[in-house]
Amino acid sequence: MYPQFSSRVKLFSIAMTSVALLSACQEAPPAAESAGMPPAQVSIQKVTRESIPITIKLPATLAGNKEVEIRARVPGIVASRNFEEGQKVIAGQSLFTLDLVPFTLEVEKAQAELNAAQASVKQAQRERDRLRKLKNERSASKRDFDNAASNYDIAVANLASAKVVLNEVKLDLEYAQVKSPVSGIIGRELVSEGSYVSGPEILLTQLTETDTMRVLFGFSEREQLQMRKDVDSGSLTLPVNNEFEAQLILQDGSRHNNVGKVNFSDVRVNRYTGTSEMQAKVNNPNGQLRPGQFVRVQLIGAVRNNAVLLPQRAVLDNGTGKFVYVATENEQGAMVVLPAPVEVGEWVRVNDGNFWVIRSGLTDGQPVITEGIARIFFPGMPITIVNEGE
């Protein structure tokens, strides 16, 4: 009897203790709620305005300054190729030689005809002079003299024609040496020795002048319209005559040593791409740049006036647009952060740092969070500004 009573007392005591402990746990507030979240330590940058040089980056392709199709001006048999494929040639260098024998024979024939024409002129001149003397002595008729004078004129005309023919065949002989019109890099041969070429319709090879390269790129109509609006509003200044400097960025991210200049902008807009063609020229003395190469061209010379610059890390994206965190006081006078939507412009690099140009959304003097953004978990979170006095 007594042992059973003792066990019941113990069970009752344990139950009461459990109830008391459970009640105590329910009444005590969570430690985090009682303590509250500490303010995040952040750094700010107050909004100021300045004029900043900006660059415009666009994809581009390269082309030789001159790209020439080499063709024979006269028909003939290709006797020799006088260049190494893919090597540099100079202006005036012979690239192909046609069989010269037919052209040489034509020159000799024309020279002989010229000599005969010269002899005919001398003979006609002597006959005309003789008949003039006889006519004056009334020993020859006027008709005979007129015929002699006409024969002389015909002989002179034949001589002039013979000279033209000789010059033509000499020119053909010269054209039998197919020469390079410019200095550049020669391509592969398209016609081999022994082949007959009928004239200019047959392409022999191609030549590209590479000491200077053309940079070809398109500028979208939308970007041009926006630039015109910015220029009209005074927020953007362009170089005189739109002569941007052109810096090339190669595929590995390196920059070409020589900076070129934009020298052409087409007034037409391509109806398929919505862009206007532009061109810059860049010196290429070491041959690093090659035709057909893809690069990025960086146009230098524009200035964004009264621009707001913020570090790239300070501008965030929430999926619907860009925004920044700004510091402000709440109703209780505590410093908190709130998001502010912004419209961004160009991405610029200043002193090895990346910055966004802010086109709208901020006012002068507004404090923008630039450091400690990772400590901000929700809008309205309390903050402590660590660089307030800077």
ZILIN-V900119 format. One line per field, one symbol per residue. phi: phi as a letter, one per 40 degrees, with the letter a starting at -180 (. if undefined). A space follows every 50 residues. Layout:
phi: ???
//
This chain:
phi: .ccccccccccccccccccccccccccccccccccgcccccbbbbccbba cbcbbbbbcabbaccbbbccbccbcicccabbacdgccbbcgccbbbcdc dccccccccccccccccccccccccccccccccccccgbbcccccccccc ccccccccccccccccccccccccccccbccacicccccbbcdgccbchc ccccabbbcbcbbcbbabbccccccccccccccgcabbccffcccbbcbc ccgcbcccccacbaacccbcccbgbbcbabbbcbccgccbdgccabbbcb hcbccfccbbddccbbbbgbicabcbcaccccgccbbbcbcbbcbcbbbb fgbcbccccahbbdgccbcbbgccccbacgccbbccbdcc
//
